[in-house]
């Protein structure tokens, strides 16, 4: 049978409480008692059940991160920022992929419900505002990269509407008046806000918002190609395209190239996210950069602060973004 904490206490001739204090690094133990307990632990080969101990304390120093997909370098950079900051405070990050399926996300959240993690960060969620608000009353959770309207939950993202506005405005400043949009037909808040920003930028510049220049599909890459094929079939073709994600933008570029167009000359393309592919793709992709690593660090800092206070911070924090112009919009 395995050695227990009671066995250590009996062998050392001290109380279980004294052994526990030694294991927890408490200062309320004499040097002699601490040395005796540690020698007994080594002699008996005792291995503390840290998981069980932490669960009783309701602390694990572990934070769960749920991402909707593992095929997006954006999430990897955010998680790297999370881990960098968490390490400084003695916390670990574990990640899970929900594949945007609510039943998988709920199953993964059992780690939070069972107190095997201290908190959870969702990089996009299928849960409603009402469900999130109910969770936030009993658990420490946060949203990062993707907010949910009506959710009174700590959220760290960018100002997606202003970012969409700035992307379209950058294309306008390059002389474009016929600017198309590749968006998604879903309840995703960020894409809808980016679309609203695009529309506002065109209206502010006195440019007509044309229905035939707006494409709604999904985040699957082929929709970028389908959208570009549609735009190039129009009698009055757009001269620039803004896509609400880099993957859609890259697919649009590839389709344009397959149609014999020179991206950056015959058609300009702007993406969103600044994933690693943007610099590697030919031509390099103009995009809106999100401060991914900073978002990861910031959300973990705020979540850990919430773990140690009764007054939870459930604010929405919008970090800064940057429009980066590269070859796909004519910048050499």
Protein Blocks (a to p, Z undefined) as FASTA:
>chain_A
ZZdfklmmmmnopafklmmmmmnopakbcfklmmmmmmmmmmnopacdfklmmmmnopah
iacdddfbfkbfklmmmmmmmmmmmmmnopacddddeklpaklmmmmmmmmmnopafbdc
debifbdfklmmmmmmmmccddehiacehiacddddddfklmmmmmmmmmmmnopabdcd
dddddfbfklmmmmmmmmmmmmmnopacdfklpccddfbfklmmmmmmmmmmpmbdcfbd
cdfbfklmmmmmmmmmmnopaehilpccddehjpaklmmpccddddddddfklmmmmmmm
mmmmmmmccbdcfbdcdddddddddfknopZZ
